Amino acid sequence: MTSTQYPVHPDVTVHSGETIYRTDEWWKAAVTHSYGDSDPELAIYLWHRDDDWSRKNKYHVKTAEAWHADKDRIKQYLAKNGEPVDDQSAFSVSDYYNVNQGESVFETEDWWKAIVEIDQKGEFDTHEVIIYLWQRVDGDWRRRQKYAIKNLDDWNDERDAVDDLLDDDQSAAGTEASSREDIQAIAQSDAAKSDSDEDILADVEAEVKDLHLGSGVAKES
């Protein structure tokens, strides 16, 4: 699979991908990719077509463990069983949104990850779950990643797409690890065989030496 099959940066190598949905204007996909010699990583992309496809959001799935934790939180907030929010300034989101529920996943001096449930956009009612990742820049929190789930049906499709790619990646990693183990086993076997050959050679040399010594002693007696 090549990067031309998805509208990613030319320096990005696409290893595998799965389109979640695609219309004339919007395209969402889960993609396993890498930069140069870096290890492959998985991300959920959202593109919008103006004249060309332009990226609107990108959310990195760092590890399978982190994804499983995100899934549990998303399920909880889609069911509206999250933490109630009374202060709209508690999270660094647009004033256009009304945050009904939300919680921080982690927060450091420089990075902040949170999940929120939005129940209003402007004057319109909605029910969306969004995961944010912000970075502190010059004292302000700047959004670096955003992953929005519009409804349960969308979530099921997206969850399955990411799960499938994670399964494929883990299977490939398992095969690679197995191959490495096989190579190591062969190398160890060869090394052991070499050691055994050296031991046999040493034994033969010792026996020959003993025979020679025995012959010499026999002649002197």
Order of alpha helices (4+ residues) and beta strands (2+ residues): beta-beta-beta-beta-alpha-beta-beta-beta-beta-alpha
